[in-house]
């Protein structure tokens, strides 16, 4: 493999990984918070009733 091609591939993969890491972290941290737990976990049978202040 040519040295310039190796440099290009390394830089390209670095940019791709640097772009994907925040996306993956946000997805795996925000989805469980939004759902109130991880997908597939058992939910409580009796959920607390939320009341609006209207």
C-alpha positions in Angstrom: 0.0 0.0 0.0 1.4 3.4 -1.0 2.3 5.7 1.9 0.0 8.5 0.7 -2.9 6.1 0.4 -2.3 4.8 3.9 -2.3 8.4 5.2 -5.5 9.1 3.4 -7.2 6.0 4.7 -6.1 6.8 8.3 -7.3 10.4 8.1 -10.6 9.3 6.5 -11.3 6.7 9.2 -10.3 9.2 11.9 -12.9 11.7 10.6 -15.6 9.0 10.2 -15.0 7.7 13.8 -14.9 11.2 15.2 -18.3 12.0 13.6 -19.9 8.7 14.7 -18.8 8.7 18.3 -21.0 11.7 19.4 -24.0 10.3 17.5 -23.7 6.9 19.1 -23.2 8.4 22.6 -26.2 10.7 22.3 -28.4 7.9 20.9 -27.5 5.4 23.7 -27.8 8.0 26.4 -30.9 9.9 25.4 -33.2 7.1 24.2 -33.2 5.3 27.6 -33.8 8.6 29.4 -36.7 9.5 27.0 -38.3 6.0 27.4 -37.8 5.9 31.1 -35.5 2.8 30.9 -33.7 0.7 28.4 -35.6 -0.9 25.6 -36.6 -4.5 26.6 -36.6 -3.8 30.3 -39.8 -4.6 32.3 -41.8 -1.6 33.2 -43.6 -1.1 36.4 -47.2 -2.3 36.3 -48.5 0.7 38.2 -47.1 3.9 36.8 -47.6 7.1 38.8 -50.3 9.3 37.5 -49.0 12.7 36.4 -51.2 15.7 36.8 -51.1 18.8 34.9 -51.2 22.1 36.7 -54.1 23.4 34.7 
